[in-house]
Amino acid sequence: MPIWRVQQNRFWLDERPLLLQAGEFHYFRTPADQWAHRLGLLKAAGFNAVASYIPWLWHQPYEGEVDLEGRTHPLRNLAGFLDLAAAMDLFIIARPGPYIMAETINEGIPPWVFARAPAMALIDQNGRPQPIAAYLHPDFRQWVEVWYAAVFRILAPRQITRGGRIVLVQLDNEMGMPHWVRGLVDTNPDTLARFVDHLRATYGAELATRYPAADLMAFLHEQLTRPQPPYAVPVWEDYRRFYRRYLRDYAMWLYERARAHGLEVPAVINIHGFANGGKTFPIGLSQLVEVMALEDILSAIDVYPLFIGEGNLHELLLVNAMTTALQNPQQPLFSIEFQAGGNQDFSGAQSSFFDLHTRLCLSCDMRAINHYLFFDGENDPLLSPVRRHDWGHPVRKDGTTRRHYARYGRLSRTLAVYGDALVLARPQTVTTIGFVLDYFMTEVDNAFTAATTRILTHQRETILFDFIARGLALGHRPFAAVELSRAELDPERMPTLWVMMERACDAAVQAKLAAYVRQGGRLVLVGRLCQEDFDHRPCTLLADALGITRIVGGEPFRTESISAFGYTDVPASFVEAYEGRFAEVVATRSDGGIVGFVQTLGRGQALVFGASLAANTLDDLGIVWRMAERMGCLSPFGLSDWVDVRLSAGPNGRFLFLNNYQDDPITTTVTLDGNPLFDGHAITLPPRRGFILPLDWRLRPGVLIHYLTAEPIDVREENGRLILCTDPPEYVASLRLRGYRSDPGLVARHEEDGRLHLRGHEGVLVLTAC
């Protein structure tokens, strides 16, 4: 039996790491006699897996027997579909819900369930029942148990642990997403009773002082439906924290029931919320952070950037880094909904987007991707009143392909050539972004919390994303991320740390940051310094450690001009000034007030920059880069013209990821740590193209490729010859051979160090065994 495991940030099949490349195919939207054709298109694209929702409302449209074998309709033959995918040698990611969304009625819950158990409905803060279940209501759990018992009779025997091909099972879909998107608070009595229990467990004897109410459940209902000071803010903040725990308990219940019905492969939950270029995505991370912490559940992300370029690549990089910081420490970065649609005929996304986005995420260590959706289709009226299900996916509903379909196979060929060497390679970073997840705990609001949410939204989008992440990304400083309340801040592993701060921050985080600097770390703080904790009690521990005696200004949304690092008349908002004895002043207001300074603390230093501005001009970027240089955060790369560049390194080679997001070709030379790569030869990237180029790559025993200036797209052995094909066809290569010689038709010369330098023009490098 195959051994399937999750370890060391990779999926492993037996003893080999696996790059999981899946495409989402909804069997229930395509005629059954066309299933094999569609799955064949996945194989032709170089994919090794298929994923699909399994809609409860489709397989059990009426109370009674569930049809999963096609007795009542051929498109209900889930068993046949799974067996066909297995016969075609595809791994399977099964997504049985109970919720699936997927533009279906009730997000996939059969309408009869709500009719049968109306008490399970979420009741919003206006007293209106919603067509959404209160997840942990016993009536909802009763019917989910019926669904799981039925669907796992089909799924369980087809798992890879039992000789089948199912490798992952997603439990539910986008937990908490409807609540956030619609701004819903759940006042169902069952949920409120759980809220009461949560508060009692959290505050103990202090609860009576925090909320002096004879009937706590009635009091909470009142504050959630008609919030009033002084309790409107703390009750809603407590509710947000409670709902994290509520979602964790729901996920754990689903997992336990799935296990009881035979689940053996890893369970997955997905994280929703990708909007505004990804700047809203950490709200989903905040909602599901306690689910992500469950040891037995993997996390996967939904990513829909719509386009890719210099203007938003930093958002994608930060989303990936923040997810990696919070997910199961053994699992790979995984996107279970990775945008594959939006490229309608004669409109929509450029076909290059899908390729460039995949390359960028591979450079961030993503090692499992489900391209969602890969196929258009049509809905039965039971699924949706809208028949057409078409969002410009690679394959139209009639099975013909759009232009971006060919991009997948082209990249898959390169990934296949690199094989395990690339899968095992890990991103090389030079700095770290620290974030406070509670700054994203803003999914539901009332009139009294909305002002704080508006401020937090501005600060995290402008400072965290558009100043820090964009400045580092465009300055070729690859970064990792850590959540400050959960991570150990070790100056040895993260010599520089960039942090967006706001007025409220827990004392423990403030103490941790001060200790990081004292131990030799170099800390960059941007924003308004902490003056209280999350319970709104005064707390200036960090400011005191930095020698700040007074903070003035910082009014929200008020624009002022500052000067910083030699740049003058820079417009900024939320500008605050500091008083104290500082080692160095780096930014000032027009009145001379100190906006930025460097302070020595113990063995380290902190740079404080008390302003909010987006790095969307060269002047603003210059400020970020000067800050980085001042704190010793140097870029490892030098380029004669700008392209996006990152490096991954593994036991069998290093891989340079280069992306050109421009509509024109770019020719550039690249240095790494001051040393020219490719012996100084320039790399020309065509418009909207990316390359993954090898450095010191062990292609075969006896064949070490020190560099190759074109991307390999095929490798094969024929009659004692090793043939490597490249795109573009022109290349320069440097090799070290043992037991092979180069094709005499290539221009070659031996260097003193034993390297063989080749130049080719026909896209083929031939080595003959000798």
Disulfide bonds with the S-S distance in Angstrom:
none
